[in-house]
Amino acid sequence: MQSTSTLKRHAQLVDRMANSLGVDLEQKIMEGQMTFDTLGDVVLACTGCVNPETCEKWLQQNKTATATPDFCRNTDGHLEKLP
């Protein structure tokens, strides 16, 4: 089981990644385009990343993006499939 601090850190990374893609996760959930379970799966996939510092640096350098970086555990995942 992941620690609370690990889950929080990766939840923030997922939110920042979604924002860089122009995706408002809260809005997508309210519109029924994403479920809480799916969001949980995305965060859990992120927790498997062995180098979240690389993601943090990428996010600092890429305020807007059209796709997640190649090293992202959610590449070709749920974030990019959202309308």
C-alpha positions in Angstrom: 0.0 0.0 0.0 1.2 3.5 -0.9 1.9 6.0 1.8 -0.4 9.1 2.0 2.5 11.4 1.1 3.3 9.3 -2.0 -0.4 9.3 -3.1 -0.7 13.1 -2.6 2.5 13.8 -4.5 1.4 11.7 -7.4 -2.1 13.0 -7.4 -0.6 16.5 -7.7 1.6 15.4 -10.5 -1.4 13.9 -12.3 -3.4 17.1 -11.8 -0.5 19.2 -13.1 0.0 16.9 -16.1 -3.7 17.1 -16.9 -3.6 20.9 -16.6 -0.6 21.0 -19.1 -2.8 19.0 -21.5 -5.6 21.4 -21.0 -7.7 18.9 -19.1 -9.7 19.9 -16.0 -10.1 16.6 -14.2 -12.8 17.9 -11.8 -14.9 19.2 -14.7 -14.4 15.9 -16.6 -15.7 14.0 -13.5 -18.7 16.3 -13.1 -19.5 15.9 -16.8 -19.4 12.1 -16.5 -16.4 11.9 -18.9 -14.2 10.4 -16.3 -15.0 8.3 -13.2 -13.3 8.5 -9.8 -12.1 4.9 -10.3 -10.4 5.9 -13.5 -8.7 8.9 -11.9 -7.6 6.5 -9.1 -6.1 4.2 -11.7 -4.2 7.1 -13.3 -2.8 8.2 -9.9 -1.9 4.6 -9.0 -0.1 4.2 -12.3 1.8 7.4 -11.6 2.9 6.0 -8.2 4.8 3.3 -10.1 7.1 6.0 -11.5 10.7 5.5 -10.3 11.7 9.1 -11.0 8.9 11.6 -10.3 11.6 14.4 -10.1 11.9 14.0 -13.9 8.2 14.6 -14.3 8.4 17.6 -12.0 11.2 19.1 -14.1 9.3 18.3 -17.3 6.1 20.0 -16.0 8.1 23.1 -15.0 9.4 23.4 -18.6 6.1 22.4 -20.3 3.2 24.5 -19.0 1.2 23.4 -22.1 1.5 20.2 -24.0 -0.3 18.1 -26.5 0.8 14.7 -25.0 2.4 13.3 -22.0 6.1 12.7 -22.2 7.4 9.3 -23.3 8.6 8.4 -19.8 5.1 8.9 -18.3 3.4 5.8 -17.0 0.1 7.3 -18.3 1.3 7.8 -21.8 -1.5 6.6 -24.1 -3.6 6.5 -21.0 -6.7 8.1 -19.8 -5.5 11.7 -19.7 -4.8 11.9 -23.4 -8.1 10.2 -24.3 -10.3 12.8 -22.6 -12.1 15.1 -25.0 
